[in-house]
Amino acid sequence: MKLTTLLLTIAICHTFAGSSYSQNTRLNLDIKDATIKDVLTLIEDQSEFFFLYSSKMIDVNRKVDIQSTDKKISDILDEILTGTDIQYVVRDRQILLLNKEISNSVNFQQVKITGSVSDENGPLPGVNIQIEGTTVGTVSDINGTYSLLVPDQNAVLIFSYIGYVSQKIPITGLSVIDISWLLISRAWTKRV
């Protein structure tokens, strides 16, 4: 029981720490006549941020100058991407760079999924809920409830818990997903 409590506390602390990293991290940069790609590499070297982009879709070879002291990542990106066709989305430590024209033609509206996880004994704290194919996820709280912003209506959530069989649930058309463990069937059931 002590080990479970310790692991749950670590998971919850990690979740809270991860959600505030992009808001609290401050960077110092002093670069002249460098490409956007060089600036992104320097940011990755100085921090825990990493960038996702396709050089075929966005121009990262444009030269920029940047001098920043104790600035948030959003302020730095606003400065180096001003006048470009590049848009960015920050999710914890991941930063996605997109061509504005393409991103405007695709629906990038996030969906908030909430719910609870339980078994025959009640709420299950510490259940891992992750978007399939990504590192984005959350953990159920002490009451077994969770909330997660999902960037795609066609995403699939993976529910996993030590000792239980993982379950994949497509979110299409759903905003609330309650999961319950049934000892008899040894499988998760979905309540919508």
Phi and psi in degrees as GROMACS dihedral restraints (atoms count N, CA, C in turn):
[ dihedral_restraints ]
;  ai    aj    ak    al  type     phi  dphi    fc
    3     4     5     6     1   -64.6    20    10
    4     5     6     7     1   -39.1    20    10
    6     7     8     9     1   -64.7    20    10
    7     8     9    10     1   -42.1    20    10
    9    10    11    12     1   -61.0    20    10
   10    11    12    13     1   -44.2    20    10
   12    13    14    15     1   -63.1    20    10
   13    14    15    16     1   -42.5    20    10
   15    16    17    18     1   -62.1    20    10
   16    17    18    19     1   -47.6    20    10
   18    19    20    21     1   -63.0    20    10
   19    20    21    22     1   -39.8    20    10
   21    22    23    24     1   -63.8    20    10
   22    23    24    25     1   -44.9    20    10
   24    25    26    27     1   -61.4    20    10
   25    26    27    28     1   -43.8    20    10
   27    28    29    30     1   -62.2    20    10
   28    29    30    31     1   -44.0    20    10
   30    31    32    33     1   -63.5    20    10
   31    32    33    34     1   -41.8    20    10
   33    34    35    36     1   -67.6    20    10
   34    35    36    37     1   -44.0    20    10
   36    37    38    39     1   -61.9    20    10
   37    38    39    40     1   -40.2    20    10
   39    40    41    42     1   -64.1    20    10
   40    41    42    43     1   -39.6    20    10
   42    43    44    45     1   -63.3    20    10
   43    44    45    46     1   -46.8    20    10
   45    46    47    48     1   -67.2    20    10
   46    47    48    49     1   -38.4    20    10
   48    49    50    51     1   -65.0    20    10
   49    50    51    52     1   -40.7    20    10
   51    52    53    54     1   -66.2    20    10
   52    53    54    55     1   -37.6    20    10
   54    55    56    57     1   -71.5    20    10
   55    56    57    58     1   -21.4    20    10
   57    58    59    60     1  -104.9    20    10
   58    59    60    61     1    -2.1    20    10
   60    61    62    63     1   -57.2    20    10
   61    62    63    64     1   -49.5    20    10
   63    64    65    66     1   -67.6    20    10
   64    65    66    67     1   -25.3    20    10
   66    67    68    69     1   -83.5    20    10
   67    68    69    70     1   -28.1    20    10
   69    70    71    72     1  -102.3    20    10
   70    71    72    73     1   -20.2    20    10
   72    73    74    75     1   -74.3    20    10
   73    74    75    76     1   132.2    20    10
   75    76    77    78     1  -117.5    20    10
   76    77    78    79     1   140.4    20    10
   78    79    80    81     1  -123.0    20    10
   79    80    81    82     1   152.8    20    10
   81    82    83    84     1  -120.3    20    10
   82    83    84    85     1   123.9    20    10
   84    85    86    87     1  -135.4    20    10
   85    86    87    88     1   141.9    20    10
   87    88    89    90     1  -144.3    20    10
   88    89    90    91     1    93.8    20    10
   90    91    92    93     1  -132.1    20    10
   91    92    93    94     1   136.3    20    10
   93    94    95    96     1  -124.3    20    10
   94    95    96    97     1   137.1    20    10
   96    97    98    99     1    53.2    20    10
   97    98    99   100     1    47.5    20    10
   99   100   101   102     1  -113.8    20    10
  100   101   102   103     1   155.9    20    10
  102   103   104   105     1   -76.9    20    10
  103   104   105   106     1   158.9    20    10
  105   106   107   108     1   -57.7    20    10
  106   107   108   109     1   -38.8    20    10
  108   109   110   111     1   -59.9    20    10
  109   110   111   112     1   -41.6    20    10
  111   112   113   114     1   -63.9    20    10
  112   113   114   115     1   -40.3    20    10
  114   115   116   117     1   -64.7    20    10
  115   116   117   118     1   -42.7    20    10
  117   118   119   120     1   -62.5    20    10
  118   119   120   121     1   -40.7    20    10
  120   121   122   123     1   -63.5    20    10
  121   122   123   124     1   -41.8    20    10
  123   124   125   126     1   -63.6    20    10
  124   125   126   127     1   -41.4    20    10
  126   127   128   129     1   -61.5    20    10
  127   128   129   130     1   -43.4    20    10
  129   130   131   132     1   -62.0    20    10
  130   131   132   133     1   -37.8    20    10
  132   133   134   135     1   -69.7    20    10
  133   134   135   136     1   -32.7    20    10
  135   136   137   138     1   -88.7    20    10
  136   137   138   139     1   -10.8    20    10
  138   139   140   141     1  -143.0    20    10
  139   140   141   142     1  -172.2    20    10
  141   142   143   144     1   -98.4    20    10
  142   143   144   145     1     6.2    20    10
  144   145   146   147     1   -72.4    20    10
  145   146   147   148     1   148.7    20    10
  147   148   149   150     1  -140.8    20    10
  148   149   150   151     1   146.8    20    10
  150   151   152   153     1  -105.0    20    10
  151   152   153   154     1   141.2    20    10
  153   154   155   156     1  -119.1    20    10
  154   155   156   157     1   121.2    20    10
  156   157   158   159     1  -164.0    20    10
  157   158   159   160     1   164.5    20    10
  159   160   161   162     1  -114.8    20    10
  160   161   162   163     1   122.1    20    10
  162   163   164   165     1   -67.9    20    10
  163   164   165   166     1   -12.8    20    10
  165   166   167   168     1   -78.6    20    10
  166   167   168   169     1   -23.0    20    10
  168   169   170   171     1  -101.8    20    10
  169   170   171   172     1   -24.1    20    10
  171   172   173   174     1  -132.7    20    10
  172   173   174   175     1   150.5    20    10
  174   175   176   177     1   -91.6    20    10
  175   176   177   178     1   104.3    20    10
  177   178   179   180     1  -101.9    20    10
  178   179   180   181     1    10.4    20    10
  180   181   182   183     1   -97.8    20    10
  181   182   183   184     1     1.6    20    10
  183   184   185   186     1   -67.1    20    10
  184   185   186   187     1   138.3    20    10
  186   187   188   189     1   -82.7    20    10
  187   188   189   190     1   137.8    20    10
  189   190   191   192     1  -139.3    20    10
  190   191   192   193     1   158.3    20    10
  192   193   194   195     1  -118.7    20    10
  193   194   195   196     1   138.2    20    10
  195   196   197   198     1  -146.3    20    10
  196   197   198   199     1   132.7    20    10
  198   199   200   201     1  -131.9    20    10
  199   200   201   202     1   110.4    20    10
  201   202   203   204     1  -134.8    20    10
  202   203   204   205     1   141.2    20    10
  204   205   206   207     1  -127.5    20    10
  205   206   207   208     1   120.4    20    10
  207   208   209   210     1    56.5    20    10
  208   209   210   211     1    50.2    20    10
  210   211   212   213     1  -110.6    20    10
  211   212   213   214     1   149.5    20    10
  213   214   215   216     1   -71.9    20    10
  214   215   216   217     1   157.2    20    10
  216   217   218   219     1   -59.8    20    10
  217   218   219   220     1   -37.2    20    10
  219   220   221   222     1   -64.2    20    10
  220   221   222   223     1   -38.0    20    10
  222   223   224   225     1   -67.0    20    10
  223   224   225   226     1   -40.0    20    10
  225   226   227   228     1   -65.8    20    10
  226   227   228   229     1   -45.0    20    10
  228   229   230   231     1   -65.1    20    10
  229   230   231   232     1   -39.8    20    10
  231   232   233   234     1   -58.3    20    10
  232   233   234   235     1   -41.0    20    10
  234   235   236   237     1   -68.9    20    10
  235   236   237   238     1   -46.2    20    10
  237   238   239   240     1   -79.7    20    10
  238   239   240   241     1   -19.4    20    10
  240   241   242   243     1  -101.4    20    10
  241   242   243   244     1     2.1    20    10
  243   244   245   246     1   -61.1    20    10
  244   245   246   247     1   131.7    20    10
  246   247   248   249     1    82.5    20    10
  247   248   249   250     1     8.0    20    10
  249   250   251   252     1  -109.5    20    10
  250   251   252   253     1   174.9    20    10
  252   253   254   255     1   -99.1    20    10
  253   254   255   256     1    26.2    20    10
  255   256   257   258     1  -103.1    20    10
  256   257   258   259     1   131.3    20    10
  258   259   260   261     1  -116.2    20    10
  259   260   261   262     1   149.9    20    10
  261   262   263   264     1  -129.2    20    10
  262   263   264   265     1   154.2    20    10
  264   265   266   267     1  -131.2    20    10
  265   266   267   268     1   123.7    20    10
  267   268   269   270     1  -101.5    20    10
  268   269   270   271     1   124.8    20    10
  270   271   272   273     1  -130.1    20    10
  271   272   273   274     1    99.6    20    10
  273   274   275   276     1    59.0    20    10
  274   275   276   277     1  -112.2    20    10
  276   277   278   279     1   -99.1    20    10
  277   278   279   280     1    -4.4    20    10
  279   280   281   282     1   -96.0    20    10
  280   281   282   283     1   133.8    20    10
  282   283   284   285     1  -125.7    20    10
  283   284   285   286     1   118.3    20    10
  285   286   287   288     1   -97.9    20    10
  286   287   288   289     1   125.6    20    10
  288   289   290   291     1  -104.1    20    10
  289   290   291   292     1   130.0    20    10
  291   292   293   294     1  -130.8    20    10
  292   293   294   295     1   152.4    20    10
  294   295   296   297     1   -74.9    20    10
  295   296   297   298     1   126.1    20    10
  297   298   299   300     1   -56.6    20    10
  298   299   300   301     1   -40.4    20    10
  300   301   302   303     1   -62.2    20    10
  301   302   303   304     1   -43.4    20    10
  303   304   305   306     1   -71.8    20    10
  304   305   306   307     1   -43.2    20    10
  306   307   308   309     1   -67.0    20    10
  307   308   309   310     1   -28.8    20    10
  309   310   311   312     1   -72.1    20    10
  310   311   312   313     1   -26.7    20    10
  312   313   314   315     1   -85.0    20    10
  313   314   315   316     1   -11.9    20    10
  315   316   317   318     1  -112.1    20    10
  316   317   318   319     1   142.7    20    10
  318   319   320   321     1   -81.6    20    10
  319   320   321   322     1   108.4    20    10
  321   322   323   324     1  -103.7    20    10
  322   323   324   325     1    24.9    20    10
  324   325   326   327     1   -70.4    20    10
  325   326   327   328     1   129.0    20    10
  327   328   329   330     1   -77.8    20    10
  328   329   330   331     1   149.7    20    10
  330   331   332   333     1  -115.5    20    10
  331   332   333   334     1   131.1    20    10
  333   334   335   336     1   -91.5    20    10
  334   335   336   337     1   120.3    20    10
  336   337   338   339     1  -107.6    20    10
  337   338   339   340     1   129.4    20    10
  339   340   341   342     1  -127.4    20    10
  340   341   342   343     1   166.0    20    10
  342   343   344   345     1   167.3    20    10
  343   344   345   346     1  -165.9    20    10
  345   346   347   348     1  -142.3    20    10
  346   347   348   349     1   157.6    20    10
  348   349   350   351     1  -128.0    20    10
  349   350   351   352     1   139.3    20    10
  351   352   353   354     1  -153.6    20    10
  352   353   354   355     1   169.8    20    10
  354   355   356   357     1  -131.4    20    10
  355   356   357   358     1  -167.3    20    10
  357   358   359   360     1   -65.9    20    10
  358   359   360   361     1   -14.9    20    10
  360   361   362   363     1   -97.2    20    10
  361   362   363   364     1    -4.3    20    10
  363   364   365   366     1   125.3    20    10
  364   365   366   367     1  -158.8    20    10
  366   367   368   369     1   -61.7    20    10
  367   368   369   370     1   147.8    20    10
  369   370   371   372     1  -112.8    20    10
  370   371   372   373     1   102.7    20    10
  372   373   374   375     1   -78.7    20    10
  373   374   375   376     1   149.9    20    10
  375   376   377   378     1    85.6    20    10
  376   377   378   379     1    11.6    20    10
  378   379   380   381     1   -74.6    20    10
  379   380   381   382     1   132.2    20    10
  381   382   383   384     1   -84.7    20    10
  382   383   384   385     1   126.4    20    10
  384   385   386   387     1  -120.1    20    10
  385   386   387   388     1   117.6    20    10
  387   388   389   390     1  -131.6    20    10
  388   389   390   391     1   145.3    20    10
  390   391   392   393     1   -77.7    20    10
  391   392   393   394     1   123.8    20    10
  393   394   395   396     1   -56.3    20    10
  394   395   396   397     1   134.6    20    10
  396   397   398   399     1    82.3    20    10
  397   398   399   400     1     4.8    20    10
  399   400   401   402     1  -132.1    20    10
  400   401   402   403     1   177.6    20    10
  402   403   404   405     1  -103.9    20    10
  403   404   405   406     1     9.2    20    10
  405   406   407   408     1   -84.4    20    10
  406   407   408   409     1   131.0    20    10
  408   409   410   411     1  -173.5    20    10
  409   410   411   412     1  -171.5    20    10
  411   412   413   414     1  -152.4    20    10
  412   413   414   415     1   179.8    20    10
  414   415   416   417     1  -130.5    20    10
  415   416   417   418     1   139.7    20    10
  417   418   419   420     1   -66.4    20    10
  418   419   420   421     1   144.5    20    10
  420   421   422   423     1   -82.7    20    10
  421   422   423   424     1  -171.8    20    10
  423   424   425   426     1   -60.6    20    10
  424   425   426   427     1   -24.9    20    10
  426   427   428   429     1   -93.6    20    10
  427   428   429   430     1     4.4    20    10
  429   430   431   432     1    79.7    20    10
  430   431   432   433     1     8.9    20    10
  432   433   434   435     1   -96.7    20    10
  433   434   435   436     1   159.0    20    10
  435   436   437   438     1  -150.3    20    10
  436   437   438   439     1   163.7    20    10
  438   439   440   441     1  -148.4    20    10
  439   440   441   442     1   137.2    20    10
  441   442   443   444     1  -149.4    20    10
  442   443   444   445     1   132.4    20    10
  444   445   446   447     1   -86.9    20    10
  445   446   447   448     1   124.0    20    10
  447   448   449   450     1  -113.8    20    10
  448   449   450   451     1   127.0    20    10
  450   451   452   453     1   -78.2    20    10
  451   452   453   454     1    -7.7    20    10
  453   454   455   456     1  -141.0    20    10
  454   455   456   457     1   129.4    20    10
  456   457   458   459     1   -63.9    20    10
  457   458   459   460     1   -19.3    20    10
  459   460   461   462     1   -97.5    20    10
  460   461   462   463     1    11.6    20    10
  462   463   464   465     1   -69.8    20    10
  463   464   465   466     1   161.3    20    10
  465   466   467   468     1  -122.1    20    10
  466   467   468   469     1   130.7    20    10
  468   469   470   471     1   -95.3    20    10
  469   470   471   472     1   139.8    20    10
  471   472   473   474     1  -111.3    20    10
  472   473   474   475     1   120.4    20    10
  474   475   476   477     1  -100.8    20    10
  475   476   477   478     1   123.6    20    10
  477   478   479   480     1  -138.5    20    10
  478   479   480   481     1   147.3    20    10
  480   481   482   483     1  -154.0    20    10
  481   482   483   484     1   139.6    20    10
  483   484   485   486     1   -57.7    20    10
  484   485   486   487     1   127.6    20    10
  486   487   488   489     1    88.3    20    10
  487   488   489   490     1    -4.1    20    10
  489   490   491   492     1  -116.8    20    10
  490   491   492   493     1   154.2    20    10
  492   493   494   495     1   -76.0    20    10
  493   494   495   496     1   129.5    20    10
  495   496   497   498     1   -63.4    20    10
  496   497   498   499     1   150.2    20    10
  498   499   500   501     1  -130.6    20    10
  499   500   501   502     1   133.6    20    10
  501   502   503   504     1  -104.3    20    10
  502   503   504   505     1   128.6    20    10
  504   505   506   507     1  -127.6    20    10
  505   506   507   508     1   117.5    20    10
  507   508   509   510     1   -69.8    20    10
  508   509   510   511     1   139.6    20    10
  510   511   512   513     1   -93.9    20    10
  511   512   513   514     1     0.2    20    10
  513   514   515   516     1   -45.4    20    10
  514   515   516   517     1   115.5    20    10
  516   517   518   519     1    77.7    20    10
  517   518   519   520     1     3.6    20    10
  519   520   521   522     1  -108.1    20    10
  520   521   522   523     1   149.0    20    10
  522   523   524   525     1  -126.0    20    10
  523   524   525   526     1   -16.6    20    10
  525   526   527   528     1  -127.9    20    10
  526   527   528   529     1   124.8    20    10
  528   529   530   531     1  -129.1    20    10
  529   530   531   532     1   111.5    20    10
  531   532   533   534     1  -103.2    20    10
  532   533   534   535     1   131.9    20    10
  534   535   536   537     1  -118.1    20    10
  535   536   537   538     1   137.2    20    10
  537   538   539   540     1  -131.4    20    10
  538   539   540   541     1   136.9    20    10
  540   541   542   543     1   -91.5    20    10
  541   542   543   544     1   125.5    20    10
  543   544   545   546     1  -108.7    20    10
  544   545   546   547     1   117.2    20    10
  546   547   548   549     1   -61.1    20    10
  547   548   549   550     1   -36.5    20    10
  549   550   551   552     1   -64.3    20    10
  550   551   552   553     1   -46.7    20    10
  552   553   554   555     1   -89.0    20    10
  553   554   555   556     1   -10.7    20    10
  555   556   557   558     1    52.3    20    10
  556   557   558   559     1    40.3    20    10
  558   559   560   561     1  -147.7    20    10
  559   560   561   562     1   162.4    20    10
  561   562   563   564     1   -80.7    20    10
  562   563   564   565     1   150.9    20    10
  564   565   566   567     1  -121.9    20    10
  565   566   567   568     1   149.6    20    10
  567   568   569   570     1  -105.9    20    10
  568   569   570   571     1   130.0    20    10
  570   571   572   573     1  -115.3    20    10
  571   572   573   574     1   126.9    20    10
